[in-house]
Amino acid sequence: MSETDVIERTPFVRTTDSLRNDLACLGLPREGALLVHSSLSALGWVNGGAVAAIRALLAALGPKGTLVMPAHSGDCSDPAVWQHPPVPQAWWQTVRDTMPVFDPLVTPTRGLGRIAELFRTWPGAKRSVHPAYSFGALGPLAESITANHSLDFGLGENSPLGRLYESAAWVLLLGAGYDSNTCFHLAEYRIPDPKIVTEGAPAFVDGRHTWQPRREVVLNSEVFAALGEDFERSGAVRTGVVGSAAARLFPMRGAVDFAVGWLSHRGA
Protein backbone atom coordinates (compact mmCIF):
# COMPACT_ATOMS: atom_id res chain seq x y z
CA MET A 1 0.00 0.00 0.00
CA SER A 2 1.44 3.39 -0.99
CA GLU A 3 1.65 6.32 1.42
CA THR A 4 -0.97 8.12 -0.68
CA ASP A 5 -3.34 5.18 -0.20
CA VAL A 6 -2.71 5.24 3.55
CA ILE A 7 -3.42 8.98 3.76
CA GLU A 8 -6.66 8.61 1.80
CA ARG A 9 -7.82 5.83 4.15
CA THR A 10 -7.00 7.79 7.34
CA PRO A 11 -9.79 10.05 8.70
CA PHE A 12 -7.41 12.10 10.88
CA VAL A 13 -3.70 12.17 11.77
CA ARG A 14 -2.53 9.41 14.10
CA THR A 15 0.02 10.53 16.70
CA THR A 16 2.03 9.03 19.54
CA ASP A 17 -0.57 10.28 22.02
CA SER A 18 -3.60 9.06 20.06
CA LEU A 19 -2.08 5.61 19.60
CA ARG A 20 -1.11 5.44 23.28
CA ASN A 21 -4.68 6.32 24.29
CA ASP A 22 -6.07 3.64 21.97
CA LEU A 23 -3.68 1.06 23.43
CA ALA A 24 -4.68 2.03 26.97
CA CYS A 25 -8.36 1.59 26.07
CA LEU A 26 -7.55 -1.88 24.79
CA GLY A 27 -6.22 -2.74 28.25
CA LEU A 28 -2.49 -3.25 27.77
CA PRO A 29 -0.81 -4.61 30.90
CA ARG A 30 1.41 -2.14 32.76
CA GLU A 31 3.95 -4.76 33.82
CA GLY A 32 5.32 -8.06 32.57
CA ALA A 33 6.06 -8.79 28.92
CA LEU A 34 4.12 -7.99 25.75
CA LEU A 35 4.89 -9.67 22.41
CA VAL A 36 3.82 -7.45 19.52
CA HIS A 37 3.24 -8.23 15.84
CA SER A 38 2.47 -5.09 13.87
CA SER A 39 1.70 -3.42 10.56
CA LEU A 40 2.52 0.28 10.34
CA SER A 41 0.33 0.92 7.30
CA ALA A 42 -2.67 -0.66 9.07
CA LEU A 43 -2.46 2.03 11.76
CA GLY A 44 -3.26 4.72 9.22
CA TRP A 45 -1.07 7.73 8.55
CA VAL A 46 1.05 8.14 11.69
CA ASN A 47 2.94 11.36 12.29
CA GLY A 48 6.42 10.04 13.01
CA GLY A 49 5.83 6.61 11.49
CA ALA A 50 7.44 3.66 13.22
CA VAL A 51 9.16 5.92 15.78
CA ALA A 52 5.81 7.23 16.97
CA ALA A 53 4.30 3.73 17.05
CA ILE A 54 7.12 2.36 19.24
CA ARG A 55 6.96 5.35 21.57
CA ALA A 56 3.23 4.82 21.93
CA LEU A 57 3.73 1.17 22.82
CA LEU A 58 6.42 1.99 25.38
CA ALA A 59 4.31 4.75 26.93
CA ALA A 60 1.25 2.50 27.15
CA LEU A 61 3.29 -0.29 28.77
CA GLY A 62 5.01 1.97 31.27
CA PRO A 63 8.43 1.46 32.90
CA LYS A 64 7.51 -1.91 34.44
CA GLY A 65 6.54 -3.43 31.10
CA THR A 66 8.84 -5.21 28.65
CA LEU A 67 8.18 -4.78 24.95
CA VAL A 68 9.13 -7.75 22.74
CA MET A 69 9.01 -8.15 18.97
CA PRO A 70 10.21 -10.83 16.57
CA ALA A 71 13.44 -9.91 14.78
CA HIS A 72 13.52 -12.89 12.45
CA SER A 73 15.97 -13.03 9.57
CA GLY A 74 14.60 -15.92 7.55
CA ASP A 75 17.17 -15.45 4.80
CA CYS A 76 19.92 -16.47 7.24
CA SER A 77 19.01 -20.13 6.73
CA ASP A 78 19.45 -23.05 4.37
CA PRO A 79 18.55 -22.01 0.79
CA ALA A 80 17.27 -25.54 0.19
CA VAL A 81 14.13 -24.68 2.18
CA TRP A 82 13.49 -21.20 0.78
CA GLN A 83 10.07 -20.73 -0.78
CA HIS A 84 9.44 -16.94 -0.85
CA PRO A 85 11.13 -16.95 -3.26
CA PRO A 86 13.05 -20.17 -3.95
CA VAL A 87 16.46 -20.01 -5.60
CA PRO A 88 17.87 -22.49 -8.16
CA GLN A 89 19.42 -25.62 -6.67
CA ALA A 90 22.62 -24.85 -8.56
CA TRP A 91 23.04 -21.80 -6.31
CA TRP A 92 22.62 -23.57 -2.97
CA GLN A 93 26.22 -24.41 -2.18
CA THR A 94 27.49 -20.99 -3.19
CA VAL A 95 24.83 -19.36 -1.01
CA ARG A 96 25.85 -21.51 1.96
CA ASP A 97 29.56 -20.82 1.45
CA THR A 98 29.19 -17.04 1.19
CA MET A 99 26.20 -16.19 3.41
CA PRO A 100 27.13 -13.51 5.98
CA VAL A 101 27.16 -14.84 9.55
CA PHE A 102 24.32 -13.53 11.71
CA ASP A 103 25.22 -10.37 13.63
CA PRO A 104 22.55 -9.12 16.08
CA LEU A 105 23.69 -5.52 15.57
CA VAL A 106 23.70 -5.62 11.77
CA THR A 107 21.55 -8.42 10.31
CA PRO A 108 18.19 -6.93 9.30
CA THR A 109 14.78 -8.44 9.88
CA ARG A 110 12.95 -9.90 6.89
CA GLY A 111 9.25 -9.56 6.18
CA LEU A 112 8.30 -8.19 9.59
CA GLY A 113 7.55 -4.58 8.70
CA ARG A 114 9.03 -1.22 9.59
CA ILE A 115 8.11 -1.20 13.28
CA ALA A 116 9.93 -4.46 14.04
CA GLU A 117 12.93 -3.47 11.91
CA LEU A 118 13.32 -0.18 13.78
CA PHE A 119 12.73 -1.76 17.18
CA ARG A 120 15.73 -4.11 16.88
CA THR A 121 17.98 -1.01 16.75
CA TRP A 122 16.15 0.95 19.47
CA PRO A 123 18.47 2.34 22.19
CA GLY A 124 18.78 -0.21 24.98
CA ALA A 125 17.02 -3.02 23.13
CA LYS A 126 18.41 -6.55 23.49
CA ARG A 127 18.37 -9.06 20.65
CA SER A 128 18.73 -12.81 20.93
CA VAL A 129 21.35 -14.51 18.76
CA HIS A 130 19.48 -17.16 16.80
CA PRO A 131 20.40 -16.70 13.12
CA ALA A 132 16.84 -17.14 11.80
CA TYR A 133 14.47 -16.69 14.77
CA SER A 134 15.86 -13.89 16.95
CA PHE A 135 13.68 -11.60 19.08
CA GLY A 136 14.21 -8.06 20.31
CA ALA A 137 13.18 -6.86 23.77
CA LEU A 138 13.30 -3.67 25.82
CA GLY A 139 12.45 -3.37 29.49
CA PRO A 140 13.09 -5.05 32.85
CA LEU A 141 12.72 -8.62 31.48
CA ALA A 142 14.63 -8.03 28.22
CA GLU A 143 17.87 -9.71 29.28
CA SER A 144 16.23 -12.85 30.66
CA ILE A 145 13.93 -13.20 27.62
CA THR A 146 16.67 -12.89 24.99
CA ALA A 147 19.60 -14.66 26.71
CA ASN A 148 20.82 -18.15 25.75
CA HIS A 149 18.62 -18.64 22.70
CA SER A 150 19.18 -22.24 21.60
CA LEU A 151 20.41 -22.87 18.05
CA ASP A 152 18.36 -26.08 17.87
CA PHE A 153 14.57 -25.73 17.93
CA GLY A 154 14.69 -21.97 17.58
CA LEU A 155 11.05 -21.27 18.49
CA GLY A 156 10.81 -23.95 21.18
CA GLU A 157 11.24 -24.19 24.92
CA ASN A 158 14.78 -22.74 25.05
CA SER A 159 13.87 -19.68 23.04
CA PRO A 160 12.37 -16.29 23.88
CA LEU A 161 8.94 -17.82 23.17
CA GLY A 162 9.52 -20.39 25.90
CA ARG A 163 10.53 -17.66 28.34
CA LEU A 164 7.60 -15.48 27.38
CA TYR A 165 5.27 -18.40 28.10
CA GLU A 166 6.92 -18.91 31.50
CA SER A 167 6.54 -15.22 32.35
CA ALA A 168 2.81 -15.18 31.49
CA ALA A 169 3.29 -12.66 28.68
CA TRP A 170 0.54 -11.09 26.64
CA VAL A 171 0.39 -10.96 22.85
CA LEU A 172 -0.78 -7.98 20.79
CA LEU A 173 -1.69 -8.30 17.11
CA LEU A 174 -1.62 -4.71 15.90
CA GLY A 175 -2.99 -4.70 12.38
CA ALA A 176 -1.54 -8.19 11.93
CA GLY A 177 -3.44 -11.44 11.50
CA TYR A 178 -3.22 -14.72 13.37
CA ASP A 179 -1.07 -16.02 10.53
CA SER A 180 1.67 -13.75 11.95
CA ASN A 181 1.25 -14.98 15.53
CA THR A 182 4.59 -16.61 16.38
CA CYS A 183 3.45 -17.91 19.76
CA PHE A 184 1.41 -20.56 17.95
CA HIS A 185 4.75 -21.99 16.78
CA LEU A 186 5.61 -22.90 20.38
CA ALA A 187 2.56 -25.16 20.32
CA GLU A 188 3.98 -26.98 17.29
CA TYR A 189 6.90 -28.12 19.45
CA ARG A 190 4.54 -29.43 22.12
CA ILE A 191 2.30 -31.67 20.04
CA PRO A 192 3.08 -35.41 20.15
CA ASP A 193 5.92 -36.54 17.87
CA PRO A 194 6.53 -33.41 15.78
CA LYS A 195 8.52 -33.97 12.60
CA ILE A 196 12.17 -32.94 13.00
CA VAL A 197 14.58 -32.00 10.23
CA THR A 198 18.18 -30.83 10.07
CA GLU A 199 18.75 -27.36 8.68
CA GLY A 200 21.73 -25.04 8.95
CA ALA A 201 23.16 -21.55 9.26
CA PRO A 202 26.53 -19.91 8.68
CA ALA A 203 28.94 -19.56 11.61
CA PHE A 204 32.55 -18.77 12.35
CA VAL A 205 34.33 -21.73 13.98
CA ASP A 206 38.01 -21.27 14.84
CA GLY A 207 38.01 -18.25 12.57
CA ARG A 208 36.66 -20.13 9.56
CA HIS A 209 33.31 -19.65 7.82
CA THR A 210 31.43 -22.92 8.22
CA TRP A 211 27.91 -24.26 7.73
CA GLN A 212 26.60 -25.24 11.14
CA PRO A 213 23.76 -27.79 11.29
CA ARG A 214 20.80 -27.30 13.60
CA ARG A 215 17.71 -29.36 14.36
CA GLU A 216 14.29 -27.88 13.78
CA VAL A 217 10.65 -28.86 13.95
CA VAL A 218 8.79 -28.63 10.64
CA LEU A 219 6.65 -25.52 11.08
CA ASN A 220 3.42 -24.68 9.27
CA SER A 221 1.83 -21.27 9.79
CA GLU A 222 -0.69 -21.85 6.99
CA VAL A 223 -3.21 -23.19 9.51
CA PHE A 224 -2.78 -20.31 11.96
CA ALA A 225 -5.59 -18.16 10.54
CA ALA A 226 -8.15 -20.91 11.13
CA LEU A 227 -6.59 -21.73 14.51
CA GLY A 228 -6.79 -18.07 15.53
CA GLU A 229 -10.43 -17.78 14.53
CA ASP A 230 -11.33 -20.75 16.72
CA PHE A 231 -9.25 -19.38 19.60
CA GLU A 232 -10.98 -16.01 19.36
CA ARG A 233 -14.36 -17.73 19.56
CA SER A 234 -13.28 -19.06 22.98
CA GLY A 235 -13.71 -15.56 24.38
CA ALA A 236 -10.09 -15.12 25.48
CA VAL A 237 -9.27 -12.27 23.09
CA ARG A 238 -9.78 -8.56 23.71
CA THR A 239 -10.53 -6.76 20.45
CA GLY A 240 -10.47 -3.10 19.57
CA VAL A 241 -9.09 -0.49 17.20
CA VAL A 242 -5.72 1.23 17.50
CA GLY A 243 -5.40 4.04 15.00
CA SER A 244 -7.08 2.50 11.98
CA ALA A 245 -5.88 -1.02 12.80
CA ALA A 246 -7.82 -3.95 14.17
CA ALA A 247 -6.12 -4.95 17.42
CA ARG A 248 -6.25 -8.21 19.34
CA LEU A 249 -4.82 -8.69 22.84
CA PHE A 250 -4.66 -12.06 24.61
CA PRO A 251 -2.66 -14.05 27.18
CA MET A 252 0.08 -16.10 25.56
CA ARG A 253 -0.35 -19.14 27.82
CA GLY A 254 -4.00 -19.45 26.91
CA ALA A 255 -3.23 -19.13 23.22
CA VAL A 256 -0.44 -21.71 23.25
CA ASP A 257 -2.39 -24.20 25.37
CA PHE A 258 -5.41 -23.86 23.08
CA ALA A 259 -3.20 -24.32 20.03
CA VAL A 260 -1.63 -27.51 21.41
CA GLY A 261 -5.06 -29.09 21.72
CA TRP A 262 -6.22 -27.75 18.36
CA LEU A 263 -3.15 -28.92 16.47
CA SER A 264 -3.07 -32.29 18.24
CA HIS A 265 -6.70 -32.95 17.34
CA ARG A 266 -6.11 -31.82 13.76
CA GLY A 267 -3.23 -34.27 13.40
CA ALA A 268 -5.09 -37.17 14.97
KAGIMO-V483443 format. One record per residue. N is the residue number from 1. SS is DSSP state (H for helix, E for strand, - for the rest). OMEGA is omega in degrees with one decimal (999 if undefined). D_CENTER is the distance of its C-alpha to the mean C-alpha in Angstrom with 1 decimal. Layout:
BEGIN
n=N ss=SS omega=OMEGA d_center=D_CENTER
n=N ss=SS omega=OMEGA d_center=D_CENTER
END
This chain:
BEGIN
n=1 ss=- omega=-179.2 d_center=21.4
n=2 ss=- omega=178.3 d_center=23.7
n=3 ss=H omega=176.4 d_center=24.1
n=4 ss=H omega=178.0 d_center=27.5
n=5 ss=H omega=-179.8 d_center=26.0
n=6 ss=H omega=179.3 d_center=23.6
n=7 ss=H omega=-177.6 d_center=26.6
n=8 ss=H omega=-178.7 d_center=28.8
n=9 ss=- omega=-176.7 d_center=26.3
n=10 ss=- omega=-176.6 d_center=26.0
n=11 ss=- omega=175.7 d_center=29.0
n=12 ss=- omega=-175.3 d_center=28.8
n=13 ss=- omega=172.8 d_center=27.0
n=14 ss=E omega=-178.6 d_center=23.7
n=15 ss=- omega=175.3 d_center=23.8
n=16 ss=H omega=-177.5 d_center=22.0
n=17 ss=H omega=-178.9 d_center=24.4
n=18 ss=H omega=177.9 d_center=24.2
n=19 ss=H omega=178.4 d_center=20.4
n=20 ss=H omega=179.1 d_center=20.8
n=21 ss=H omega=177.9 d_center=23.5
n=22 ss=H omega=179.5 d_center=21.6
n=23 ss=H omega=178.1 d_center=18.7
n=24 ss=H omega=177.9 d_center=21.6
n=25 ss=H omega=177.7 d_center=23.2
n=26 ss=H omega=177.1 d_center=20.2
n=27 ss=- omega=178.6 d_center=20.6
n=28 ss=- omega=176.0 d_center=17.7
n=29 ss=- omega=-179.8 d_center=18.6
n=30 ss=- omega=174.4 d_center=20.4
n=31 ss=- omega=-176.6 d_center=19.6
n=32 ss=E omega=-173.3 d_center=17.2
n=33 ss=E omega=177.6 d_center=13.4
n=34 ss=E omega=176.4 d_center=11.1
n=35 ss=E omega=-173.5 d_center=7.3
n=36 ss=E omega=168.0 d_center=6.8
n=37 ss=E omega=-168.2 d_center=5.7
n=38 ss=E omega=171.4 d_center=8.8
n=39 ss=- omega=-178.6 d_center=11.7
n=40 ss=- omega=-177.2 d_center=14.4
n=41 ss=H omega=179.9 d_center=17.2
n=42 ss=H omega=-179.3 d_center=16.7
n=43 ss=H omega=-171.2 d_center=17.7
n=44 ss=- omega=-179.3 d_center=21.0
n=45 ss=- omega=-175.8 d_center=22.8
n=46 ss=E omega=176.7 d_center=21.6
n=47 ss=- omega=-175.0 d_center=24.1
n=48 ss=- omega=173.6 d_center=22.3
n=49 ss=H omega=-175.8 d_center=19.2
n=50 ss=H omega=177.9 d_center=15.9
n=51 ss=H omega=-179.7 d_center=18.0
n=52 ss=H omega=-179.5 d_center=19.3
n=53 ss=H omega=179.6 d_center=16.1
n=54 ss=H omega=178.1 d_center=14.7
n=55 ss=H omega=177.4 d_center=18.2
n=56 ss=H omega=178.2 d_center=18.3
n=57 ss=H omega=-179.6 d_center=15.3
n=58 ss=H omega=179.0 d_center=16.9
n=59 ss=H omega=179.8 d_center=20.2
n=60 ss=H omega=178.9 d_center=19.3
n=61 ss=H omega=-176.4 d_center=17.8
n=62 ss=- omega=-173.4 d_center=20.8
n=63 ss=- omega=179.9 d_center=21.6
n=64 ss=- omega=-179.8 d_center=21.0
n=65 ss=E omega=177.3 d_center=17.4
n=66 ss=E omega=-179.8 d_center=14.4
n=67 ss=E omega=-177.0 d_center=11.5
n=68 ss=E omega=174.7 d_center=8.1
n=69 ss=E omega=172.6 d_center=5.1
n=70 ss=E omega=176.9 d_center=3.0
n=71 ss=- omega=-171.5 d_center=6.4
n=72 ss=- omega=176.4 d_center=7.0
n=73 ss=- omega=-172.6 d_center=10.7
n=74 ss=- omega=178.3 d_center=11.7
n=75 ss=- omega=173.9 d_center=15.2
n=76 ss=- omega=-173.0 d_center=15.8
n=77 ss=- omega=-176.5 d_center=16.9
n=78 ss=- omega=-179.8 d_center=20.0
n=79 ss=H omega=179.2 d_center=21.3
n=80 ss=H omega=-177.7 d_center=23.0
n=81 ss=H omega=-179.6 d_center=19.9
n=82 ss=- omega=178.6 d_center=18.8
n=83 ss=- omega=-172.2 d_center=19.1
n=84 ss=- omega=0.5 d_center=17.7
n=85 ss=- omega=171.1 d_center=20.2
n=86 ss=- omega=173.2 d_center=22.3
n=87 ss=- omega=-178.0 d_center=24.7
n=88 ss=- omega=-179.7 d_center=28.3
n=89 ss=H omega=179.6 d_center=29.0
n=90 ss=H omega=179.2 d_center=31.6
n=91 ss=H omega=-165.1 d_center=28.9
n=92 ss=H omega=-175.2 d_center=26.9
n=93 ss=H omega=177.7 d_center=28.9
n=94 ss=H omega=177.5 d_center=29.1
n=95 ss=H omega=179.2 d_center=25.4
n=96 ss=H omega=-174.6 d_center=25.0
n=97 ss=H omega=-173.2 d_center=27.8
n=98 ss=H omega=-178.1 d_center=26.7
n=99 ss=- omega=176.8 d_center=22.9
n=100 ss=- omega=177.4 d_center=22.1
n=101 ss=- omega=179.9 d_center=20.9
n=102 ss=- omega=175.5 d_center=17.4
n=103 ss=- omega=-175.3 d_center=17.9
n=104 ss=- omega=-179.9 d_center=15.3
n=105 ss=- omega=-170.6 d_center=17.4
n=106 ss=- omega=-172.9 d_center=17.9
n=107 ss=- omega=-178.2 d_center=15.6
n=108 ss=- omega=170.2 d_center=13.6
n=109 ss=- omega=178.0 d_center=10.1
n=110 ss=- omega=173.8 d_center=10.8
n=111 ss=- omega=-176.5 d_center=10.3
n=112 ss=- omega=178.4 d_center=7.5
n=113 ss=- omega=-171.9 d_center=10.4
n=114 ss=H omega=-179.7 d_center=12.6
n=115 ss=H omega=179.8 d_center=11.2
n=116 ss=H omega=179.9 d_center=8.2
n=117 ss=H omega=177.3 d_center=10.9
n=118 ss=H omega=-174.7 d_center=13.4
n=119 ss=H omega=-178.7 d_center=11.5
n=120 ss=- omega=-179.8 d_center=11.4
n=121 ss=- omega=-174.6 d_center=15.2
n=122 ss=- omega=-179.7 d_center=15.9
n=123 ss=- omega=179.2 d_center=19.1
n=124 ss=- omega=-178.5 d_center=18.6
n=125 ss=- omega=173.7 d_center=14.9
n=126 ss=E omega=177.2 d_center=14.3
n=127 ss=E omega=177.3 d_center=12.2
n=128 ss=- omega=-166.7 d_center=12.3
n=129 ss=- omega=176.4 d_center=14.3
n=130 ss=- omega=-174.1 d_center=13.0
n=131 ss=- omega=-177.4 d_center=14.0
n=132 ss=- omega=-167.7 d_center=11.4
n=133 ss=- omega=-179.6 d_center=8.5
n=134 ss=- omega=174.8 d_center=8.6
n=135 ss=E omega=172.5 d_center=6.9
n=136 ss=E omega=-179.2 d_center=8.9
n=137 ss=E omega=178.6 d_center=10.9
n=138 ss=E omega=179.9 d_center=14.1
n=139 ss=- omega=-174.0 d_center=16.7
n=140 ss=- omega=-177.7 d_center=19.0
n=141 ss=- omega=-172.8 d_center=16.7
n=142 ss=H omega=-176.9 d_center=14.7
n=143 ss=H omega=-177.4 d_center=17.0
n=144 ss=H omega=-179.3 d_center=17.1
n=145 ss=H omega=-172.5 d_center=13.3
n=146 ss=H omega=-175.1 d_center=12.8
n=147 ss=- omega=169.8 d_center=16.4
n=148 ss=- omega=177.6 d_center=17.6
n=149 ss=- omega=-175.8 d_center=14.6
n=150 ss=- omega=175.8 d_center=16.5
n=151 ss=- omega=175.4 d_center=17.0
n=152 ss=- omega=174.3 d_center=17.9
n=153 ss=- omega=-167.6 d_center=15.6
n=154 ss=- omega=175.1 d_center=12.4
n=155 ss=- omega=-176.0 d_center=10.2
n=156 ss=- omega=-171.7 d_center=13.4
n=157 ss=- omega=-178.4 d_center=15.6
n=158 ss=- omega=179.0 d_center=15.8
n=159 ss=- omega=173.9 d_center=12.2
n=160 ss=H omega=176.7 d_center=10.2
n=161 ss=H omega=177.8 d_center=9.3
n=162 ss=H omega=-178.9 d_center=13.1
n=163 ss=H omega=175.3 d_center=13.9
n=164 ss=H omega=176.9 d_center=11.9
n=165 ss=H omega=-180.0 d_center=13.9
n=166 ss=H omega=-176.3 d_center=17.0
n=167 ss=- omega=178.2 d_center=16.7
n=168 ss=- omega=-179.5 d_center=16.5
n=169 ss=- omega=171.1 d_center=13.4
n=170 ss=E omega=178.5 d_center=12.7
n=171 ss=E omega=176.4 d_center=9.9
n=172 ss=E omega=171.1 d_center=10.4
n=173 ss=E omega=-172.3 d_center=10.0
n=174 ss=E omega=-174.9 d_center=11.7
n=175 ss=- omega=178.6 d_center=13.3
n=176 ss=- omega=-179.1 d_center=10.6
n=177 ss=- omega=177.5 d_center=11.9
n=178 ss=H omega=177.3 d_center=11.4
n=179 ss=H omega=176.6 d_center=11.0
n=180 ss=H omega=-171.5 d_center=7.3
n=181 ss=- omega=-174.2 d_center=7.0
n=182 ss=- omega=-176.8 d_center=5.5
n=183 ss=H omega=174.3 d_center=8.1
n=184 ss=H omega=178.0 d_center=10.7
n=185 ss=H omega=178.6 d_center=10.4
n=186 ss=H omega=177.9 d_center=11.9
n=187 ss=H omega=-179.4 d_center=14.7
n=188 ss=H omega=176.8 d_center=15.4
n=189 ss=H omega=-173.2 d_center=16.5
n=190 ss=H omega=176.8 d_center=18.7
n=191 ss=- omega=-178.9 d_center=20.8
n=192 ss=- omega=171.8 d_center=24.2
n=193 ss=- omega=176.0 d_center=24.7
n=194 ss=- omega=178.7 d_center=21.4
n=195 ss=- omega=-176.9 d_center=22.3
n=196 ss=E omega=178.2 d_center=21.7
n=197 ss=E omega=174.6 d_center=22.0
n=198 ss=E omega=177.2 d_center=22.4
n=199 ss=E omega=-178.9 d_center=20.4
n=200 ss=E omega=178.2 d_center=20.5
n=201 ss=E omega=179.5 d_center=19.5
n=202 ss=E omega=178.2 d_center=21.9
n=203 ss=E omega=170.9 d_center=23.1
n=204 ss=E omega=176.7 d_center=26.2
n=205 ss=E omega=-176.8 d_center=28.6
n=206 ss=- omega=176.4 d_center=31.9
n=207 ss=- omega=-178.7 d_center=31.3
n=208 ss=E omega=175.6 d_center=30.9
n=209 ss=E omega=-178.6 d_center=28.1
n=210 ss=E omega=175.1 d_center=27.4
n=211 ss=E omega=-172.4 d_center=25.2
n=212 ss=E omega=-179.5 d_center=23.7
n=213 ss=E omega=174.1 d_center=23.1
n=214 ss=E omega=178.4 d_center=20.4
n=215 ss=E omega=-177.8 d_center=20.2
n=216 ss=E omega=172.0 d_center=17.4
n=217 ss=E omega=174.6 d_center=17.3
n=218 ss=- omega=-175.0 d_center=17.5
n=219 ss=- omega=-177.8 d_center=14.4
n=220 ss=- omega=-179.4 d_center=14.9
n=221 ss=H omega=-177.8 d_center=12.5
n=222 ss=H omega=-179.9 d_center=15.7
n=223 ss=H omega=-171.7 d_center=16.8
n=224 ss=H omega=179.2 d_center=13.8
n=225 ss=H omega=178.2 d_center=15.5
n=226 ss=H omega=177.1 d_center=18.7
n=227 ss=H omega=-179.4 d_center=17.2
n=228 ss=H omega=178.1 d_center=15.6
n=229 ss=H omega=178.8 d_center=18.9
n=230 ss=H omega=178.0 d_center=20.8
n=231 ss=H omega=-179.6 d_center=18.7
n=232 ss=H omega=178.7 d_center=19.2
n=233 ss=H omega=178.0 d_center=22.9
n=234 ss=- omega=178.6 d_center=23.1
n=235 ss=- omega=-175.6 d_center=23.1
n=236 ss=- omega=-171.6 d_center=20.2
n=237 ss=- omega=170.9 d_center=18.2
n=238 ss=E omega=-179.7 d_center=19.3
n=239 ss=E omega=179.0 d_center=19.3
n=240 ss=E omega=179.3 d_center=20.4
n=241 ss=E omega=174.9 d_center=20.2
n=242 ss=E omega=-168.7 d_center=18.8
n=243 ss=- omega=175.2 d_center=20.6
n=244 ss=- omega=-170.5 d_center=21.0
n=245 ss=E omega=167.5 d_center=17.6
n=246 ss=E omega=-177.7 d_center=17.4
n=247 ss=E omega=178.4 d_center=15.4
n=248 ss=E omega=-178.1 d_center=14.7
n=249 ss=E omega=-177.5 d_center=14.5
n=250 ss=E omega=177.6 d_center=14.9
n=251 ss=E omega=-175.9 d_center=15.3
n=252 ss=H omega=-178.3 d_center=12.8
n=253 ss=H omega=179.1 d_center=15.9
n=254 ss=H omega=-179.3 d_center=17.5
n=255 ss=H omega=-178.5 d_center=14.8
n=256 ss=H omega=-179.6 d_center=14.5
n=257 ss=H omega=177.1 d_center=18.3
n=258 ss=H omega=-177.2 d_center=18.9
n=259 ss=H omega=177.5 d_center=16.8
n=260 ss=H omega=178.5 d_center=18.8
n=261 ss=H omega=-178.9 d_center=22.0
n=262 ss=H omega=-178.6 d_center=21.0
n=263 ss=H omega=179.0 d_center=20.0
n=264 ss=H omega=179.2 d_center=23.0
n=265 ss=H omega=-178.7 d_center=25.4
n=266 ss=H omega=-178.9 d_center=24.2
n=267 ss=H omega=-176.8 d_center=24.9
n=268 ss=- omega=999 d_center=28.2
END
